Amino acid sequence: MATSTGNGKKITVLRASMEVALEELDGPNARLADYFDIVAGTSTGGLITTMLTAPNNEGRPLYAAKDINNFYLEHCPKIFPQSSRWDFLNSIASSVVTMVGPKYDGKYLHSLTNQLLGDTTVKQTLAKVVIPAFDIKLLQPVIFSTNEAKENALKNARLADICISTAAAPTYFPAHYFEIKDETQETRTFDLVDGGVAANNPTLMAISHISKEIFKNKSEFTGINPTDSTQMLLLSLGTGAAKKEQKYNAAMASKWGLLNWVYDIGRTPLLDIFGDASSDMVDFHVSTLFQSSGSHNNYLRIQVDTLTGDASSVDISTKENMEKLIEIGNSLLKEQISRVNLETGRFEKIEGEGTNEEALEKFAKLLSEQS
């Protein structure tokens, strides 16, 4: 089984709902890391993946899913300080700074991840993880995984460095540099930015990782056919999109120059476009794979594409907006299961298949039975 997350805050509500269902089935100590073969996450999803799988002092997951909302409520305002957002002159000054440097210095995020994770490395996670970043020096993705870290010391990065890297969104945070040395003192260097540049939706990456391990004859996947989706149970949690808001149009973009494509009135068109395109293409591919084999119930993608205003932003971390995001997540649980229409790209409700909450409970029961 695999699970994947994108890069936002609403997914914590959905993950918490599943973990609560597992606790009801298997007791209060049940944690998501006990049930999934692979957990993948990008950007903020990479941070959540780490929090759910990194070991604490007792060798159990660092965070329960239900605790992550409070983590975001406490720390997001310090990661994305909003103190001057509504002051007009400071807003202009902030825009100028954004043109010549990242919007945020990232110091609080760096300090927080180092404090929480210390020198814990990716090979120590309690469930196998896959977390991408992008190396701007080599112009290629770098995928950190538990399995590769166990085989190659030069891929066994500290989880703190991985979290900082996968969340280093261009224009928002600075790129992250770090080095790894093996026992022979051979050194590998990394110049990394946000994993969303490579895999904004890491679902397909998780499937590919399982396939790779199968072809390498890994014993934990013995008997699984990587091309048979009926043998897979896949949960993919999106972080919301603003398709309904329709931020941009051809008339607007036809007047843009280089600067406007990168940064336009507080928005980042290129990042938005590439991020949504990457995420949607993955969902198209995975949906086609599962639907064509008649195993569509084995793939659950929970996503909302009707976000507007502050709720669709990357970094507005006011108390009001954070609470609104939690409310959106709770409401999403009660909505009908949706699937992407392969023609229009829009999510459409599927009548007769229950709500997202009911689907998560069914997934929890299957996971409990298979564990």
TIVOVEX-850747 format. One record per residue (C-alpha): residue in three letters; x, y, z; residue number from 1. Coordinates in nm, 2 decimals, always signed. Example, Ala and Ser with C-alpha at 12.3 -4.5 7.8 and 13.67 -1.06 7.14 Angstrom:
TIVOVEX-850747
['ala' [+1.23 -0.45 +0.78] 1]
['ser' [+1.37 -0.11 +0.71] 2]
//
This chain:
TIVOVEX-850747
['met' [+0.00 +0.00 +0.00] 1]
['ala' [+0.11 +0.36 -0.06] 2]
['thr' [+0.00 +0.70 +0.06] 3]
['ser' [+0.10 +1.03 -0.08] 4]
['thr' [+0.05 +1.39 +0.01] 5]
['gly' [+0.08 +1.72 -0.17] 6]
['asn' [+0.19 +2.05 -0.01] 7]
['gly' [-0.07 +2.21 +0.22] 8]
['lys' [-0.26 +2.21 +0.55] 9]
['lys' [-0.60 +2.05 +0.48] 10]
['ile' [-0.45 +1.70 +0.45] 11]
['thr' [-0.38 +1.69 +0.82] 12]
['val' [-0.76 +1.67 +0.89] 13]
['leu' [-0.80 +1.38 +0.65] 14]
['arg' [-0.50 +1.18 +0.78] 15]
['ala' [-0.62 +1.24 +1.14] 16]
['ser' [-0.96 +1.09 +1.04] 17]
['met' [-0.80 +0.78 +0.91] 18]
['glu' [-0.58 +0.74 +1.22] 19]
['val' [-0.88 +0.78 +1.45] 20]
['ala' [-1.05 +0.50 +1.25] 21]
['leu' [-0.74 +0.28 +1.30] 22]
['glu' [-0.73 +0.35 +1.67] 23]
['glu' [-1.10 +0.24 +1.70] 24]
['leu' [-1.01 -0.09 +1.53] 25]
['asp' [-0.66 -0.16 +1.68] 26]
['gly' [-0.63 +0.04 +2.00] 27]
['pro' [-0.51 +0.39 +2.10] 28]
['asn' [-0.15 +0.33 +2.00] 29]
['ala' [-0.23 +0.27 +1.63] 30]
['arg' [-0.03 +0.50 +1.40] 31]
['leu' [-0.03 +0.55 +1.03] 32]
['ala' [+0.33 +0.44 +1.00] 33]
['asp' [+0.24 +0.10 +1.13] 34]
['tyr' [+0.01 +0.03 +0.82] 35]
['phe' [+0.16 +0.17 +0.50] 36]
['asp' [+0.44 +0.02 +0.30] 37]
['ile' [+0.53 +0.35 +0.15] 38]
['val' [+0.45 +0.71 +0.26] 39]
['ala' [+0.54 +0.98 +0.01] 40]
['gly' [+0.51 +1.36 +0.05] 41]
['thr' [+0.62 +1.68 -0.12] 42]
['ser' [+0.69 +2.02 +0.03] 43]
['thr' [+0.46 +2.06 +0.33] 44]
['gly' [+0.35 +1.70 +0.26] 45]
['gly' [+0.71 +1.60 +0.30] 46]
['leu' [+0.72 +1.76 +0.64] 47]
['ile' [+0.40 +1.58 +0.74] 48]
['thr' [+0.54 +1.25 +0.60] 49]
['thr' [+0.85 +1.30 +0.82] 50]
['met' [+0.64 +1.39 +1.14] 51]
['leu' [+0.43 +1.07 +1.09] 52]
['thr' [+0.73 +0.84 +1.04] 53]
['ala' [+1.03 +0.98 +1.23] 54]
['pro' [+1.10 +0.80 +1.56] 55]
['asn' [+1.07 +0.97 +1.89] 56]
['asn' [+1.28 +0.86 +2.20] 57]
['glu' [+1.05 +0.56 +2.25] 58]
['gly' [+1.09 +0.44 +1.89] 59]
['arg' [+0.73 +0.54 +1.80] 60]
['pro' [+0.62 +0.81 +1.55] 61]
['leu' [+0.72 +1.16 +1.64] 62]
['tyr' [+0.36 +1.29 +1.60] 63]
['ala' [+0.01 +1.14 +1.59] 64]
['ala' [-0.19 +1.26 +1.29] 65]
['lys' [-0.43 +1.44 +1.52] 66]
['asp' [-0.15 +1.65 +1.67] 67]
['ile' [-0.03 +1.80 +1.34] 68]
['asn' [-0.31 +2.06 +1.32] 69]
['asn' [-0.19 +2.21 +1.64] 70]
['phe' [+0.16 +2.20 +1.51] 71]
['tyr' [+0.06 +2.41 +1.21] 72]
['leu' [-0.15 +2.65 +1.42] 73]
['glu' [+0.15 +2.71 +1.64] 74]
['his' [+0.43 +2.73 +1.39] 75]
['cys' [+0.29 +2.85 +1.06] 76]
['pro' [+0.26 +3.21 +1.18] 77]
['lys' [+0.63 +3.21 +1.26] 78]
['ile' [+0.73 +3.03 +0.94] 79]
['phe' [+0.52 +3.28 +0.74] 80]
['pro' [+0.51 +3.59 +0.95] 81]
['gln' [+0.21 +3.81 +0.86] 82]
['ser' [+0.27 +4.10 +1.09] 83]
['ser' [+0.30 +4.36 +0.82] 84]
['arg' [+0.08 +4.20 +0.55] 85]
['trp' [-0.20 +4.46 +0.59] 86]
['asp' [+0.02 +4.77 +0.61] 87]
['phe' [+0.02 +4.93 +0.26] 88]
['leu' [+0.38 +5.07 +0.27] 89]
['asn' [+0.52 +4.76 +0.42] 90]
['ser' [+0.34 +4.56 +0.16] 91]
['ile' [+0.51 +4.75 -0.12] 92]
['ala' [+0.84 +4.71 +0.05] 93]
['ser' [+0.78 +4.34 +0.08] 94]
['ser' [+0.70 +4.31 -0.29] 95]
['val' [+1.03 +4.49 -0.37] 96]
['val' [+1.22 +4.25 -0.14] 97]
['thr' [+1.05 +3.95 -0.32] 98]
['met' [+1.19 +4.08 -0.65] 99]
['val' [+1.55 +4.06 -0.52] 100]
['gly' [+1.53 +3.77 -0.27] 101]
['pro' [+1.30 +3.51 -0.12] 102]
['lys' [+0.99 +3.64 +0.06] 103]
['tyr' [+1.09 +3.46 +0.38] 104]
['asp' [+1.44 +3.39 +0.52] 105]
['gly' [+1.34 +3.04 +0.63] 106]
['lys' [+1.54 +3.08 +0.96] 107]
['tyr' [+1.25 +2.97 +1.18] 108]
['leu' [+1.17 +2.67 +0.97] 109]
['his' [+1.54 +2.57 +0.97] 110]
['ser' [+1.56 +2.60 +1.34] 111]
['leu' [+1.24 +2.42 +1.41] 112]
['thr' [+1.32 +2.12 +1.19] 113]
['asn' [+1.67 +2.09 +1.33] 114]
['gln' [+1.53 +2.11 +1.69] 115]
['leu' [+1.27 +1.84 +1.62] 116]
['leu' [+1.47 +1.60 +1.41] 117]
['gly' [+1.83 +1.65 +1.51] 118]
['asp' [+2.06 +1.41 +1.34] 119]
['thr' [+1.79 +1.15 +1.26] 120]
['thr' [+1.84 +1.03 +0.90] 121]
['val' [+1.60 +0.90 +0.64] 122]
['lys' [+1.71 +0.54 +0.68] 123]
['gln' [+1.57 +0.55 +1.04] 124]
['thr' [+1.21 +0.62 +0.95] 125]
['leu' [+0.95 +0.38 +1.10] 126]
['ala' [+0.78 +0.34 +0.76] 127]
['lys' [+0.95 +0.36 +0.43] 128]
['val' [+0.93 +0.72 +0.29] 129]
['val' [+0.98 +0.88 -0.04] 130]
['ile' [+1.04 +1.26 -0.04] 131]
['pro' [+1.15 +1.45 -0.35] 132]
['ala' [+1.35 +1.77 -0.39] 133]
['phe' [+1.51 +1.93 -0.70] 134]
['asp' [+1.88 +1.99 -0.75] 135]
['ile' [+1.92 +2.33 -0.93] 136]
['lys' [+2.29 +2.27 -0.98] 137]
['leu' [+2.24 +1.94 -1.17] 138]
['leu' [+1.89 +2.04 -1.30] 139]
['gln' [+1.74 +1.71 -1.19] 140]
['pro' [+1.51 +1.56 -0.92] 141]
['val' [+1.66 +1.41 -0.61] 142]
['ile' [+1.44 +1.15 -0.44] 143]
['phe' [+1.52 +1.06 -0.09] 144]
['ser' [+1.39 +0.73 +0.03] 145]
['thr' [+1.44 +0.50 +0.32] 146]
['asn' [+1.54 +0.20 +0.10] 147]
['glu' [+1.80 +0.39 -0.10] 148]
['ala' [+1.95 +0.54 +0.22] 149]
['lys' [+2.00 +0.20 +0.36] 150]
['glu' [+2.19 +0.09 +0.04] 151]
['asn' [+2.38 +0.41 -0.02] 152]
['ala' [+2.53 +0.62 +0.26] 153]
['leu' [+2.56 +0.92 +0.03] 154]
['lys' [+2.17 +0.93 +0.00] 155]
['asn' [+2.12 +0.89 +0.38] 156]
['ala' [+2.05 +1.26 +0.45] 157]
['arg' [+1.93 +1.40 +0.77] 158]
['leu' [+1.56 +1.43 +0.78] 159]
['ala' [+1.60 +1.80 +0.88] 160]
['asp' [+1.79 +1.87 +0.56] 161]
['ile' [+1.53 +1.68 +0.36] 162]
['cys' [+1.24 +1.88 +0.51] 163]
['ile' [+1.41 +2.21 +0.46] 164]
['ser' [+1.49 +2.12 +0.10] 165]
['thr' [+1.15 +1.98 -0.01] 166]
['ala' [+0.98 +2.29 +0.13] 167]
['ala' [+1.21 +2.54 -0.02] 168]
['ala' [+0.96 +2.69 -0.27] 169]
['pro' [+1.12 +2.93 -0.52] 170]
['thr' [+1.04 +3.29 -0.44] 171]
['tyr' [+0.92 +3.19 -0.09] 172]
['phe' [+1.23 +3.03 +0.08] 173]
['pro' [+1.60 +3.02 +0.00] 174]
['ala' [+1.75 +2.72 -0.17] 175]
['his' [+1.91 +2.47 +0.07] 176]
['tyr' [+2.27 +2.35 +0.05] 177]
['phe' [+2.41 +2.05 +0.25] 178]
['glu' [+2.67 +1.78 +0.22] 179]
['ile' [+2.68 +1.41 +0.31] 180]
['lys' [+3.00 +1.22 +0.38] 181]
['asp' [+3.03 +0.84 +0.39] 182]
['glu' [+3.26 +0.63 +0.60] 183]
['thr' [+3.54 +0.67 +0.34] 184]
['gln' [+3.50 +1.05 +0.36] 185]
['glu' [+3.36 +1.06 +0.00] 186]
['thr' [+3.13 +1.37 -0.02] 187]
['arg' [+2.81 +1.44 -0.21] 188]
['thr' [+2.68 +1.79 -0.23] 189]
['phe' [+2.32 +1.90 -0.27] 190]
['asp' [+2.18 +2.24 -0.40] 191]
['leu' [+1.80 +2.18 -0.35] 192]
['val' [+1.47 +2.35 -0.39] 193]
['asp' [+1.11 +2.25 -0.34] 194]
['gly' [+1.01 +1.89 -0.43] 195]
['gly' [+0.70 +2.03 -0.60] 196]
['val' [+0.93 +2.14 -0.89] 197]
['ala' [+0.97 +1.77 -0.96] 198]
['ala' [+0.66 +1.60 -0.82] 199]
['asn' [+0.39 +1.83 -0.68] 200]
['asn' [+0.18 +1.52 -0.66] 201]
['pro' [+0.40 +1.23 -0.55] 202]
['thr' [+0.15 +0.95 -0.61] 203]
['leu' [+0.31 +0.82 -0.92] 204]
['met' [+0.65 +0.85 -0.76] 205]
['ala' [+0.53 +0.62 -0.48] 206]
['ile' [+0.40 +0.36 -0.73] 207]
['ser' [+0.73 +0.38 -0.92] 208]
['his' [+0.93 +0.33 -0.60] 209]
['ile' [+0.73 +0.01 -0.52] 210]
['ser' [+0.78 -0.12 -0.87] 211]
['lys' [+1.16 -0.05 -0.85] 212]
['glu' [+1.18 -0.25 -0.52] 213]
['ile' [+0.98 -0.54 -0.67] 214]
['phe' [+1.21 -0.56 -0.97] 215]
['lys' [+1.51 -0.56 -0.72] 216]
['asn' [+1.34 -0.87 -0.56] 217]
['lys' [+1.28 -0.70 -0.23] 218]
['ser' [+1.12 -0.96 +0.00] 219]
['glu' [+0.86 -0.73 +0.15] 220]
['phe' [+0.69 -0.70 -0.19] 221]
['thr' [+0.72 -1.07 -0.30] 222]
['gly' [+0.42 -1.18 -0.50] 223]
['ile' [+0.31 -0.83 -0.60] 224]
['asn' [+0.27 -0.75 -0.97] 225]
['pro' [+0.36 -0.38 -1.01] 226]
['thr' [+0.15 -0.35 -1.33] 227]
['asp' [-0.16 -0.49 -1.16] 228]
['ser' [-0.35 -0.21 -0.98] 229]
['thr' [-0.59 -0.47 -0.82] 230]
['gln' [-0.30 -0.56 -0.59] 231]
['met' [-0.25 -0.20 -0.47] 232]
['leu' [-0.43 +0.01 -0.22] 233]
['leu' [-0.35 +0.37 -0.28] 234]
['leu' [-0.45 +0.68 -0.08] 235]
['ser' [-0.37 +1.02 -0.23] 236]
['leu' [-0.45 +1.34 -0.03] 237]
['gly' [-0.44 +1.67 -0.22] 238]
['thr' [-0.40 +2.00 -0.06] 239]
['gly' [-0.65 +2.20 -0.26] 240]
['ala' [-0.65 +2.40 -0.58] 241]
['ala' [-0.82 +2.73 -0.70] 242]
['lys' [-0.96 +2.61 -1.04] 243]
['lys' [-1.30 +2.77 -0.96] 244]
['glu' [-1.14 +3.10 -0.88] 245]
['gln' [-0.98 +3.12 -1.23] 246]
['lys' [-0.69 +3.34 -1.12] 247]
['tyr' [-0.55 +3.40 -1.47] 248]
['asn' [-0.68 +3.43 -1.83] 249]
['ala' [-0.53 +3.48 -2.18] 250]
['ala' [-0.62 +3.85 -2.19] 251]
['met' [-0.42 +3.91 -1.87] 252]
['ala' [-0.13 +3.68 -1.96] 253]
['ser' [-0.09 +3.82 -2.31] 254]
['lys' [+0.04 +4.15 -2.16] 255]
['trp' [+0.28 +3.99 -1.92] 256]
['gly' [+0.66 +4.01 -1.95] 257]
['leu' [+0.92 +3.79 -1.78] 258]
['leu' [+0.87 +3.96 -1.44] 259]
['asn' [+0.49 +3.92 -1.44] 260]
['trp' [+0.51 +3.55 -1.52] 261]
['val' [+0.73 +3.50 -1.21] 262]
['tyr' [+0.55 +3.74 -0.98] 263]
['asp' [+0.23 +3.93 -1.04] 264]
['ile' [+0.04 +4.13 -0.77] 265]
['gly' [+0.15 +3.89 -0.49] 266]
['arg' [+0.09 +3.58 -0.70] 267]
['thr' [+0.33 +3.34 -0.87] 268]
['pro' [+0.18 +3.24 -1.20] 269]
['leu' [+0.45 +3.01 -1.32] 270]
['leu' [+0.46 +2.82 -0.99] 271]
['asp' [+0.09 +2.79 -0.99] 272]
['ile' [+0.07 +2.67 -1.35] 273]
['phe' [+0.36 +2.42 -1.32] 274]
['gly' [+0.24 +2.29 -0.98] 275]
['asp' [-0.12 +2.23 -1.09] 276]
['ala' [-0.01 +2.08 -1.43] 277]
['ser' [+0.23 +1.84 -1.26] 278]
['ser' [-0.03 +1.74 -0.99] 279]
['asp' [-0.32 +1.69 -1.24] 280]
['met' [-0.12 +1.49 -1.49] 281]
['val' [-0.02 +1.24 -1.22] 282]
['asp' [-0.39 +1.21 -1.12] 283]
['phe' [-0.49 +1.16 -1.48] 284]
['his' [-0.23 +0.88 -1.52] 285]
['val' [-0.31 +0.70 -1.20] 286]
['ser' [-0.69 +0.73 -1.24] 287]
['thr' [-0.65 +0.59 -1.59] 288]
['leu' [-0.45 +0.30 -1.46] 289]
['phe' [-0.70 +0.21 -1.19] 290]
['gln' [-1.01 +0.28 -1.39] 291]
['ser' [-0.90 +0.08 -1.69] 292]
['ser' [-0.84 -0.23 -1.48] 293]
['gly' [-1.17 -0.20 -1.30] 294]
['ser' [-1.00 -0.14 -0.96] 295]
['his' [-1.10 +0.23 -0.92] 296]
['asn' [-1.21 +0.16 -0.56] 297]
['asn' [-0.84 +0.08 -0.48] 298]
['tyr' [-0.74 +0.43 -0.55] 299]
['leu' [-0.88 +0.71 -0.33] 300]
['arg' [-0.79 +1.06 -0.43] 301]
['ile' [-0.93 +1.33 -0.20] 302]
['gln' [-0.89 +1.68 -0.34] 303]
['val' [-1.08 +2.00 -0.34] 304]
['asp' [-1.05 +2.23 -0.64] 305]
['thr' [-1.28 +2.51 -0.54] 306]
['leu' [-1.06 +2.71 -0.31] 307]
['thr' [-1.08 +3.09 -0.34] 308]
['gly' [-0.91 +3.39 -0.18] 309]
['asp' [-0.68 +3.34 +0.12] 310]
['ala' [-0.77 +2.97 +0.14] 311]
['ser' [-0.59 +2.91 -0.19] 312]
['ser' [-0.27 +3.08 -0.09] 313]
['val' [+0.06 +2.92 +0.00] 314]
['asp' [+0.16 +3.14 +0.29] 315]
['ile' [-0.13 +3.33 +0.45] 316]
['ser' [-0.11 +3.19 +0.80] 317]
['thr' [-0.34 +3.42 +0.99] 318]
['lys' [-0.54 +3.25 +1.26] 319]
['glu' [-0.86 +3.31 +1.06] 320]
['asn' [-0.72 +3.15 +0.75] 321]
['met' [-0.57 +2.85 +0.93] 322]
['glu' [-0.90 +2.79 +1.11] 323]
['lys' [-1.08 +2.82 +0.77] 324]
['leu' [-0.85 +2.56 +0.62] 325]
['ile' [-0.93 +2.32 +0.90] 326]
['glu' [-1.30 +2.38 +0.85] 327]
['ile' [-1.26 +2.31 +0.48] 328]
['gly' [-1.09 +1.98 +0.57] 329]
['asn' [-1.37 +1.88 +0.80] 330]
['ser' [-1.63 +1.97 +0.54] 331]
['leu' [-1.44 +1.77 +0.28] 332]
['leu' [-1.48 +1.46 +0.49] 333]
['lys' [-1.86 +1.49 +0.46] 334]
['glu' [-1.86 +1.53 +0.09] 335]
['gln' [-1.93 +1.26 -0.17] 336]
['ile' [-1.63 +1.08 -0.31] 337]
['ser' [-1.51 +1.26 -0.62] 338]
['arg' [-1.30 +1.14 -0.92] 339]
['val' [-1.13 +1.34 -1.18] 340]
['asn' [-1.31 +1.36 -1.52] 341]
['leu' [-1.04 +1.26 -1.76] 342]
['glu' [-1.19 +1.49 -2.03] 343]
['thr' [-1.24 +1.81 -1.83] 344]
['gly' [-0.99 +1.77 -1.55] 345]
['arg' [-1.25 +1.87 -1.29] 346]
['phe' [-1.34 +1.66 -0.99] 347]
['glu' [-1.69 +1.53 -1.00] 348]
['lys' [-1.89 +1.37 -0.72] 349]
['ile' [-1.97 +1.00 -0.76] 350]
['glu' [-2.32 +0.92 -0.63] 351]
['gly' [-2.38 +0.60 -0.44] 352]
['glu' [-2.02 +0.55 -0.32] 353]
['gly' [-2.04 +0.73 +0.01] 354]
['thr' [-1.85 +1.02 +0.16] 355]
['asn' [-1.48 +1.07 +0.19] 356]
['glu' [-1.50 +0.99 +0.56] 357]
['glu' [-1.67 +0.66 +0.49] 358]
['ala' [-1.41 +0.58 +0.23] 359]
['leu' [-1.13 +0.65 +0.48] 360]
['glu' [-1.30 +0.42 +0.73] 361]
['lys' [-1.31 +0.14 +0.47] 362]
['phe' [-0.95 +0.20 +0.39] 363]
['ala' [-0.86 +0.18 +0.76] 364]
['lys' [-1.05 -0.15 +0.79] 365]
['leu' [-0.86 -0.30 +0.49] 366]
['leu' [-0.53 -0.18 +0.64] 367]
['ser' [-0.61 -0.33 +0.98] 368]
['glu' [-0.70 -0.66 +0.82] 369]
['gln' [-0.38 -0.67 +0.61] 370]
['ser' [-0.14 -0.57 +0.89] 371]
//
